[in-house]
Amino acid sequence: MVVTFLVFLLSLGGCTENKTDDIKKPEQARSLKRAFADDFYVGAAINARLISEEDSLALQLLRKEFNSISPENDMKWENIHPAPDSFYFDIADRYAALAEDNNMFALGHTLVWHSQLADYMNTVSDTATMNVYLENHISTIVQRYKGKIDAWDVVNEALNEDGTLRESVFFKVLGEKYIAKAFKLAAQSDSDAKLLYNDYNLCVPEKRGGAVRLVKTLQNEGIKIDGVGMQGHWGLKEPSLAEIENSILAYSDLGVKVSITELDITVLPNPWDLEGAEVGQNFENEDRMNPYPDVLPDSVQLQLAQRYHDIFQLFVKHSDKIDRVTFWGINDGNSWLNNWPIRGRTNYPLLFDRKFHPKEAYDSILSLISEN
């Protein structure tokens, strides 16, 4: 299979713009959302410039390729609820309208997260105040977008790497019950919206065990939870396909759907002691950590294409368990991985290059159409 696939890629001759003969379907089918229409939604995280329709090339690509969207930063607490009695809904309203106008599945990201909080939240130390803030935040936002947002990342990244609960400000003040409270509030505010727990490194056995316990705890209390979001901030070799598959099966066995969220594949070396997608980690830049400042070598392009091919082959195999696959960004140029965990690097983690042209990785995924 690998040899056949590499022959397929080499036959492309490096061209990324006109490959209509490579797929045994008409030109109109050369779209991610059409290719996987019978399998799962294919989404992208979008920023404020795209939401406001200022980035016309990105918007054009979004409409052609994707049928689901996630807001990259604009619905996080610090942006949408900057003061206790003050909400900023302008961008979020435009986001919901964009989804409605283009018949896209809309995710709300994220209601409760320890990072990118408004400053006032980090000073809360008493239970009464925290409960008031949490209730106001979740109820106000979810009710405003009832019927417009299809699913919510209710709680984001609540677990440590060993599967125990992270000591966030929510945990320190309310204890572990804050998770159940958040899901209850979201369900009360919009009973039709899908409610998810979202986290990174959910393929790691210890953390996977923690996520399974979290879901079971909510289920045992009769609290609505519809899915687990497995963040796909992955590399060229890790996690293994077996680990990804074991995790999909473990979460599906709980009776919930799996979403592959925040998918991107770094092609750059990682600093020592890097932990998943913990945004608080930053490291100094040096040449060996930025090996491809101008262009990605063909050999690495092929590795990236093979990796995406193998991962999507697994997704299609388990499409009955997966309801959405969302890339974290539109193209390489706007990927957060250019600045994390080292600022100023040049990364190439997505399916479209900095000129919005499809890469070999894009063709590798669409090649599954002719293989199946």
VEXVO-300276 format. One record per residue: x, y, z of N, C-alpha, C, O, CB in turn. Coordinates in pm, whole numbers, plus 50000, padded with zeros to 5 digits. Each point is the difference from the previous one (the first is absolute). Last residue first. Glycine has a CB too. Layout:
<atoms>
XYZXYZXYZXYZXYZ;...
</atoms>
This chain:
<atoms>
488495033749770498884993150065498904996549899498984994150037501545018150176;503505011449663500444987650061498814992150056500044987750004502165023050052;497355033049750500204989949897500444986650057499844989649935500745028649908;498775018150453498764998649923500134988849898499104991749987500425032750044;504154990750233499194989750066498704997749924499404989350009501595016950212;502095028749672500274987349933499214988650062499814989649937502475018750005;497755036050240498994997749898500264987249922499084994649937500615030150047;503464988050342498724997350064498934997049896499234990550015501425024450175;503594998049661500114986950065498704996150069499634988250003502815015750030;498065038949768499774989449902500074986250063499284990849959501665024049865;500095021550451498595001149956499684988849902498984993250014501075031850019;504404980250101499194994150107498515000349966499264990750033502485016350133;501475014749558499954985749976499144992950106499364990049971502925011249923;496345048750059501304993450006499854985149966498894995049982501895021750191;496275030949694500024986850064501384993749990500685001249898496894995950048;501745056850072500014989049905499994986750075500654998850104500595015449727;498975032550345498704993349997499934989049895498914995749962500075025550116;504915004550067499305006349888498624993649978499365002349898502875003049995;500784978350438499815014150034499345008049888499575011350022502424986850124;496984949249875501215007850025499665014750022498835003750008502484980149853;495734970350257500135010649902501195008850035500235003250117497284996549841;501094963150312499854994649865500205010349891500144996549883498304987250211;504065017750407498644998649949499984995449854501054996749944498225021050215;504674994450139499234989050059498664996849935499374990250037501745015950168;503665020549788499244996249881498994989150036500024989249940501945016849911;501555037250374499484986450004499074997749881499565009549936500644990150316;503795035349964499184997949881499584985349999500824991149983500375027449888;500215017950557500364988749913499074999449878498955006549997501904980850204;498995044750183500765003549881500424988549913500745001949903500025017050224;498284973350399499525010849915500915001649878501214998350007497805013350195;499854943550091501095009549977499515010549902499534996549891502244985850153;495624979350085500415005950128501185009649988500525004850101498664974650008;497815031849591499964991950121500624986549973499724994149896498215017850182;501385023049588500455007550117500014992050129500325005450106498805014649783;499484963549679501115008649960500595007550119501135005049993497824997449780;497134970150255501264992850020501205007649945501144996050023497584982949966;496575033949972500595004050127501374993650021500785004850083496924997950011;500145007849412500054989950105500705005350125501025006949991498994975249833;499125038749725499305004750120499984989650112499225001250094499395013149760;503664977849722500385013450042499315004750127500585007850076499824997149690;498664952850004501245000150079500325013750057500535001150110500294980449748;494045010150044501214996949925501235001650090499905004750114499005002849672;496654992350400499674998849859501234996149918499934990849917498255026250112;500724970650513500455010649910499614996949857499574988949968502335015950185;498024959250177500175012250079500665010749913501185003050013499024983550200;496294971149658501395004749994500135013050078499085008250001501254980749773;495994968850272500215014449985501495003350002500714996450094497085008050014;498124954949847501465001549997500295014549968499655004849892500734970950035;495094992150262500615012349946501534998950006500574994950097497425018749977;498964951050065499015008949937500635012449938499365007049922498984984850243;502804952949975500535013649992498975009049932499484996549894502904994850096;497114961350060500255004550137500415014750004499985006250107500694970549953;498554998649536498764998450075500135005050144499005002050069500454978449787;504275017949840499125011549977498674998950072499335010050023501764992849757;503364971050188499165001650118499035011849986499675006750099502174983350039;501124998449506499704986750055499025000950116499154991350017503125000849912;499485047549892498954994549915499604986150050498824996549999502065016649804;502725007850414498755007150026498854994149919498904998050052502415022849998;503024963149867499494995150128498685006850035499084993550049503275002250028;499895019249547499564986449973499414993850126499014992749994502755005049828;500295043850213498645000849946499474986449959498794997650005501715025449916;503934979350239499095004450105498565000549948499084995450068502785017950039;501624977049589499804988850093499005003750109499174991750040503165000549914;498925041449735499304989049932499664988950099498874995250004502335010349781;501505030150362498595003949988499184988849934498874997350040501825027049945;503934968750039499435000350135498515003749995499184993650065503085012750028;500274995349508499774986250042499334999550137499104991950022502895001049845;499315049249970498894994549921499684985750042498834996350012501825018549796;503105006050385498775006150049498794994449926498974997250062502305023749995;502954965649797499734994550133498695005450055499194992650056503275005149985;499095020249557499514986449981499694993250133499024992750011502325005949778;500625044250215498645000949946499404986149983498824998050030501795023449851;503864981450234499135002050116498555001949956499084995850069502845014550056;501364984849542500004987850080499095001350121499344990350039502995004949885;498475042249790499074990349943499914987550085498934994250015501595014749759;500765037450469500584990749902498984989849951499074996350073503165006750037;496595047050056500014986550055500564990549895499474999449889498555005850261;503105049249923499224990249924500124986450067501024997050062499355016049723;501335027850424499555005249871499104990349924499035004349936503055008850056;500014978750450499475013750007499395005049870499185009150002502524995250169;499744949950077499455002649866499425014349995498795001549982500704973749987;502575005250434500824994949890499515003449860500764998849904499834983150248;499125030950372499285006049887500704995949870500545008549930498695011450213;502424967350282498584998550027499155006249889498774999150004501745000950240;504265002749762499674985949986498524997450027499494989549961502855004850106;499515050149980499944995449862499554985449988499244996649910502545019750036;496415011650465501374997749953499894992949867498984993849970501985005150266;495715027150183500264995249865501504997949978500835007150056497125004849863;499214983450558500735009349917500324993749865500204987949989500775022950216;494604976950088501414997349998500685009949906499375005549910500234970050141;495445012450252500695007649896501494997550012500534998450110497665019249888;496504966650209501394996649976500565008549887499375001549895500214975050184;495805023450077500885007750086501474997349978500855006950056497354993150108;497994977649620500335012949941500945008250085500575009849951497244989849939;501414946550026499925009450112500515013749955501195001849975499124979250193;499054974549596499655013249948499835010050113499195009249989499714980149813;504154965850237498795001649919499805013949946500865005249928498154977350207;505045013850148498814992550038498835004049912499375010450021501454987950215;505035002049781498775005849948498814991250036500064987849983501215022949828;503634983450278499005001550106498725006849952499215004750081502654996450081;502265007549524499894989750102498925003650101499775011850028502654982749943;497035024749534500955001150111499794988750100498954993750004501125031249965;498744968449508499435005550123501075000950108500864991350011496904999149928;502225010549482500434993650125499385006950120499795012249999502354980949893;495195007549637501195005750062500394992450126499154993650063500245028749842;496664973849807501124993649931501325004550060501074996749950497575002149839;495794996750378501255007549994501074992049927500104987950015499305023750200;495154988249752501144990950016501295008049986500345004549891498324975950018;495675025950229501145005049924501194990950030500074994050107499075030149898;495294983350156500954991449930501055008149926499675008649918498544974250060;497765024550349501275007350000501114992349929501144999850045498175011150169;496774957549911500005014650005501425005449991500964993350038496955006250099;498574956249792501445002849988500115015049986499615005749898500944971649993;495444992850350500385010449906501525001049998500645000050105497185012849934;498234948450117501365005350005500125010949895499584998349885501364979650197;494635000850217500675001849873501405005850023500275006450102497504997149783;499574963950474500065013849953500725000349866500724990749964499285018150273;499354952350059498715004049943499985014549955498925005649977500014977750169;504754988850032499235006850104498625004349950499175004750077502975003250025;501204972549614499424989750087499185006050114499194993150062502734992049881;500625042549765498784995449937499294989550086498774999450003502235005449773;503225010650358498985010250021498674995949938498945002650056502855014949946;501914953649941499725001450144498905010250024499124997750083503254996349968;499284999249506499184988850047499615001650146498874997050038502274988449796;501815045949977498705001249935499064989250052498845002750030502245007149764;503344987150345499295011050066498625002149940499035001950073503155008849979;500784957749759499584995450132499185010650072499054996950072502984988649941;499965026149574498874990849984499484995250135498794999550021502134993449758;502955033950214498845007949955498774991049992498925003750047502595011949824;502554963650225499555008050114498775008349963499075001250080503284999650007;499724974449572499374991050096499475007750121498924997050049502604984649876;501015040849747498644997249952499264991050098498795001450019501985001249744;503095027450443499884989249904498564998449956499085004050071502894984450031;499735060250052499834986750057499874989549890499755003249884499165006950317;504455012149662499274998150125498755008650003500005011149947502144983550171;500825005749506500074986050044499174997250125499574988750021502695010449881;498005044149877500154991149886500004985350041499694991349918501595026749966;496175015350446501235001049924500054989849888499034992849976502115015550228;494625020150083500834988149989501265002749919500175010949944497784975050076;497365033350199501295006749986501084989250003500594997150104498565024450007;495674975849906500964993349913501255008049976500445001349885497674987550008;497615004150495500825009649928501094992549921500674991250054498885026650122;495614964949985501414996350004500795010149918499964999849877499474975750152;495545023450223500825006149896501454996450022500625004350098497755014549879;496634958450159501355003250043500755005749880500014994349892499974987450285;494375015049957501194996549926501295003750069500035007750096498644994949702;496675002750366499764993649871501274995449930499954991649911498055022450070;499554997150529501275001849929499904991849873499704988050005501645016050210;495315010350240500144999049855501445002749957500565010550030497054996749944;500764971750507500305012949937500294998049852500734990849963500175018250256;498194959250168498905003549911500195013249928499035006349960499514981050188;504504987650148499205010250067498835004549913499265009250037502774998250087;501114961349716499444993850120499135009750079499134996050076502864989149934;500415030449608498914991049962499324993850122498784998650003502444996749783;502615031650281498875008049955498814991149965498865002950038502725014649876;502394960650197499485007250117498785008449963499004999950071503325000750027;500064977649557499194990850079499395006850122498864997450036502584983849885;501625043249813498734997749929499084990950081498815002650011502385000449769;503115004250394499245012650000498654998049934498975004150053503175009049941;500984951549994499405001650134499145012550006498934999950061503034988450040;500465004649506498944989850012499315001250135498784999150009502504985449838;502465042450080498865004749921498844990150008498845004150008502735007949837;502504976150361499365011050070498785005249927498995003250062503215002850031;500434961049699499284994450115499295010750080498894998050047502774983849963;501135031649641498784993849947499184994150114498775001350002502404993749780;503055020850320499065011049983498684995049942498945005050035502985010949934;501534952850082499645005550131498975011149988499045000550077503254993650007;499424985749507499184991250083499585005950134498844998650038502324982949853;499605047349664500914994750101499194991850101499015005050053502595014749918;496405005749678500434986849955500954993550099500264988049992499455019549773;498525037350272499014990050042500264986249941499224990750020499145027750001;503875028449954500674987950049499014989350049500334992150088501615022249975;495835033149927501124995049921500594987650067499704997050115500795026349800;494154996050099501325000350063501064994949902499684993649900499275003150329;495255013449891501075001349901501365000750069500155007050101498265004849741;495884974550209501225002450075501164999549900500074990749920498964999350298;495535022149677501234992349989501005003650109500035011150053499594987549702;494835004150041500915004650105501214990850006499874987850010498205022050121;497635007549513500874989250042501045005650097500545010949979499114976849802;495285033250147501415000949960500774987950051499724994950108500135030349895;495494983250105500224993749870501475000149957500404991849918497305015050020;500445014050465499924985550012500294992849869500274988050000498075015250181;502905044350057499664995549865500044984850000501064994049986499885027249906;499405002150518499915011849913499674996649856499415008049929502215003150220;499114955750195498815007750035499795011749904498875004149975501454989350264;503604980849719498824992149959498715007450029499064999649921502234979450120;502785040250106499935000249854498764992649950499335004649908503184996650082;498414998050472499615013549957499855000749848499065006149949502115003650251;500504950249987498595002050035499505013549949498935000949940501374984750264;504285004749751499194992349906498515001550029499205000849907502694982950069;501145036850321500105006249869499134992649898499315006449921503025001350134;498074974350380499215012350001499995006649862498975004649953501594998750290;502174959049830498594996249992499125012549993499025000449926501454978450202;504045029149940499804994149868498534996249981499395003349898502984988150101;499225024950419499825010849902499734994449861499315006349920502205008450216;499534959050264498595001649962499795011149899498925001249943500464990550281;504864996249996499704993149875498565001849955499684997349884502064986250176;500155055350250500284985849998499554993749870499645007149906500144992350342;500085048349888498794991850002500274985050012499084992250027499845025349838;504665016250135498895006550071498814990650017499394999650107501365022549802;503214964049858500435004650132498845005850081499974998650122502295006149782;497094981949642500164988650089500365004550142499494994550097501234991649707;498985046749860498694994050021500074988550099499164998750089500185007949678;504625014150086499305008650095498614994550029499505001550112501805018449805;502074943049943499655013049944499335008550106499724995250110500034994749661;502824963650213499655009550106499825014049942500785009150028500484977050142;497934963449593500905011650008499515009650109498805001950017501774995849737;498474948250239499455013049964501015011150023500665000650104497044991049952;503814957749807499375006850113499505013749955500375004949893501124982950270;501034982149551498564997450006499305006050120498774999250009501704980349871;504235025049968499784987050064498534996650017499654989950061502495013350057;499375038549691500484989349914499794986250062499914990049927501765025749981;494905022850232501464999249996500404988149914499154992249958501045018450271;495005016449714500764988750052501505002549995500515006549909497654978650019;498075042449898499864999550146500904989450064500014998650122497655009349850;501165013449548501314997550060499985000350153500765007350063500255002649734;494585007550012501184998149917501224997650088500295007950090498715006749730;495144985450166501205000750083501194995949915499954990149927498735004950286;497405011549550499555005350129501185001950094500185010850058497604978049913;501435010849501501064994950086499715005950138500425011150032501334986849776;494284996549827500865008050087501124991550058499774988950047498305026150008;498084987449494500704992350103500935009350077500485010049947499384968849915;497135038349805499564986049999500634991850111499394990450047500325011549709;498755051650168501214992150025499574985550019499174997050086502055022950020;495315008149811500985005049904501344992950013500704997849901498155024350103;497274970850283499534997649865500965004749892499774997549882497975004450207;503045020750360499144988249992499444998749859499455009549945499964992750300;503605032049964500244993049873499214987049988500354991149922501925019050075;497385018650388500055009649889500124992749866499435004449900501635012650253;499144958350253498645004349966499995009649881499084999749918500274997350322;504824989249930499314988849934498585003849962499534996449892501874987450238;501205048350111500564997149868499214989049928499645001649883502625005350202;496525005550362499865011449909500444996549859499315003149903501055012350289;500224952350156498595002149965499835011249899499234998649905500134993450321;505034999149945499484989149917498575002749955499684998549882501824985550238;500575048250169500774998049877499354989749909499715002849884502375003250240;496155002050309499775011349911500674997849865499425002749895500415012450304;500944953150140498624999649953499715011149901499364997849897499974992050320;504885009949990499874988549912498594999349942499834997749880501924990150252;499205045350193500705002749875499804988749899499775002549882501925010950245;496554980850307499285010849929500665002649865499315001049899500025009450321;502794959050066498744994649949499245010549920499454997049894500454987450301;504025029350026500314991349887498734994249940499874999349877502354995250225;497375031050290500355008449885500274991549878499555003149890501405014150264;498224960250251498825007349956500295008249875499234999749904499965001250332;504384975249986499074991649926498825007849942499624997949885501054983450262;504245041349939498884994850079498984993249910499835003549883500515014650285;503735004149679500454990550101498854994150082500214990950079501925021749932;499655017849508498874994450074500504989550099500774991049964497695013349841;504135020149857500035005350136498884994450087499935003050119501095017749791;499654970749616501144994350072500135005250142500874995650075500275002049708;495555018449904499714986350039501124993950084499754991550085498905006249708;501585046050004499244999950124499724985850049499804997850119499175023849814;503284987649645500835001750121499204998550128500494994550098500975020649772;497034958449691500055014150037500725001350134499894991250085497965013749788;503464952949833498925005150085500115015150013501095005649986498844972750141;502884986149640499325010949931498725004250073498975002849939501994988949845;500374962250394500855009449928499155010449927498814997949977502954984349996;496324981350273500865006950095500875010749935500495009050068499534970350068;494955004449714501394996549975500875008350094499725011750025499814982449732;495034998050060500784999850125501404994749971500184988449962497715008150175;499105012649492499325006650111500865000850126500075010550063497794981449842;503815010949570499644989650092499395006750123500355011450028501494972949886;497165011549603501284996350064500555012350074500305010049936500184972549884;495084995049874500335010550096501224995850080499964989850069497625017449944;500634978149468500434996350134500215012550083500535009949951500554969249960;495965006749618500745010050078500314994850139499114995650073499785022649797;499804966149586499924995650139500905009350082501175001649968498364974149965;498305041449598501124993050062499684996150144499275007050069502305005549784;496275014849753499504986750037501124991350058500174988549961498095013249859;501855045950051500674990349916499644985550036500644990649954501215025750019;496385022450258499935004049859500594989449907499604999149884500545024850189;500124970250402498624999049952499915003049851499314992949926499875013650301;505004999249988499614985849997498614998249942499784991249917501675004650282;500035047949871500784993849892499634985349987499834994949889502055021350150;496325007850321499355003649874500724993749881499354995649905499895025950198;502634973650326498764992349991499285002849869499434990949940500385009550310;504025025249836500374985949985498744991449983499934991649910502165012150230;497435041449969500374998449859500374985649969499704994849892501105028950104;498324987250449498775001249922500284998049851499254993349930499825022450242;504604985950119499274987550017498685000349921499614989849942501435007350285;501575042149791500634989949915499244986750009499824993249899502425018150132;496095024050245500045004049859500574989049910499364996149902500905027550172;498914979650430499414990049913500205002849851499574992049917498775004150262;503275014050362500295005249866499584989449899500674989749986501275024750100;496835000250466500244990049897500295007149868499505010949974498984972450143;501285027450455500205004949864500314988449905500934992350022499905029650068;498894980450408498685004149950500075004749856499145007649954500214998650277;504624976649991498894992550060498645003349942499174991049981502165008350224;502795006649471499755005550134498764993150057499184995049923501875027550016;500614963949634501205006350055499855006050139501005002150069499605002549701;497284960749873499495004050132501125006950079500434995050104497914985549896;502375003649553498555001349994499405005150131498885005150001501094976449832;504835011750110499515008049888498505002550005499545010949968502324979949899;500524982050456500605013350004499475009249891500015012350016502014977450082;496574963549923499485008450108500565014349994499235009550013500544970150127;499774993549403500644996750126499715011050102499735011449963502094975849916;496945011349650498974996650097500614995350132499304994950088499174999049724;504205019449803499075010950027498834996650090499235008950036501424999449748;503314965550012500215006650129498835008750047499935003750117502464996049829;497404968749669501334997450055500165006150139500424993150094500505006249673;494564981250010500645013150019501334998150070500064994150108497695017349904;499734953749639500275002350142500635013850013500815003949916499504971150132;496554994249556500965010250044500115000250152499074996450072500425017249725;498744955449725499955002150144501055010450037501065000749938498134975650104;500335005549519498595001550037499825001050152498904997950052500464989449742;504685020549773499604996150135498505002050023499385008849941502914997250138;500355004449502500544987650054499324995050127500014987950026502105019049874;496775034649838500184989049905500264986850070499474989649959501425026849876;498725024650412498714996549940500124988149905499074992149990500255031750030;504644993950176499124994550102498704995149938499564988850028501465026550142;502015008349559500434986350025499104993150102499664988349984502705018449962;496855038649968499714992349880500384985350020499244991049962501125029549897;500815009950477498564997849998499594991649880499154991150012500515030750106;504824992149917499694990050102498524996650000499624988450015502305019950124;499475026049580500534987349952499714988850099499634988949961502175023449917;497005032650236499144994449894500514986549951499204991149970500195032149962;500825006450519500964991549930499254992249893499494989150025502005008950182;496085030350073501075008749952501044992349920500695005749915498945009050282;496124972350059500054999549854501005010049943499805005449892497834987350106;501354993750471499545013249955500055001549849499715010749947501084998750269;500804950849979498625001450048499395013149952498825000649964501734985650237;504015006249718499164992149912498535001550039499135001549914502754982350049;501245037650305500065006049867499134992249902499335006049915502985002350131;498264975750402499105011549991500005006349861498965004849955501424999450287;500924943749781500325011650083499065011749971499114999049915503284993550092;497164949949964500135012649926500215011650096499514999950113499034991049704;501674950650110499955011150095500275013049926500905000649916499864984450274;497024969849588501215008150017499765010350108498895005350013501764991249745;497124951550041499955013850045501355006850004501054993849980496995000050150;498524962849693501405004249992500045015050028499435008049926501174973549905;495794974550285500265013949964501515002149992500774993950074497075013850037;500554942949790500025009450112500145014249946500395002149885500634980450268;497784976949572500804995250113499915009150122499644995550109501894994049727;496665016249705499314988450059500704994950126499564990350060499655003749712;502575042749973498625003650035499254988750068499125002450082500885013349728;504734992550010499674992850123498585002950049499704998950119502725001749941;499325018249530500654987050004499564991750120499844987849991502115022149892;496655035450062499294990849911500584985950011499274990150000500225029049843;502555015650399498664998050054499184990649913499154992850051500945030050050;504324989549764500014991850120498594997050048499684988750036502535021150026;498924997849424499755008550116499944990850121499424989249993499315028349870;501024974749623501295002550063499855010550108500395011549986500794982449802;495304991049912500164991750119501325002550070500214994950110498364988049783;500115037949691499235005750109500164992150129499725005150108498665003649724;503644976449756500685011150064499245005550119500605003750100500405001849683;498074943350089500005012749929500615011150083500114998950122497874993849754;503834958350201498685006250016500055013549931501085005549978498494982550243;504184980449869499044994149906498595005150027499034992449993502404987249990;503655043150085498884994350074498944995349901499705007049903500785007950296;503515005749645500494990850102498864993050074500214989150053501795025349972;497845020749626500014986449950500364989850107499904987949978500705021149801;499315039350288498644994849983499984985549952499004993150017500275030049933;504055013250221500164985550010498664993049976499694990150067502225013150095;500765046249882499134994449898500194984849995500874995049929499245026549937;502155006450466498885008449961499044993149902498805002550005502675017050032;502974968050168498995000350105498745007549956499135002850082502694996250087;503074972749652498945009749970498944999450108499644989250046500805008749708;503504973050215500155012250076498925010249974499965010250069502424985749929;497814959149808501025008849945500125013150072500485009749942499124979849845;497544968450249499435013649997500995010149946499625010849955498934983250239;502424959749888499415002449869499395013849988499715004849890499854971150093;502195007350425501075004249911499475003049861500575008149927501034978350206;495384996350191500415013750030501075005049904499935011449953499504984550285;499094959149723498905009349970500445014450020499755008649915498584973950153;504594983750065499995001149854498935009749956500205008049909500654968550070;499295012950471501105008949964500105001649849500305010849951500934982350256;495574976549963499635013850033501095009849959499705010749946498924980850245;502164962349763498995004649905499645014550023499845007749906499274969250080;503735002550324500695001849872499045005449895500335009149925501254972350133;496615007650362500845011950009500695002749869500045011449955500314984450286;497014964949798499175012150000500865012650000499725009649928498484977950194;
</atoms>
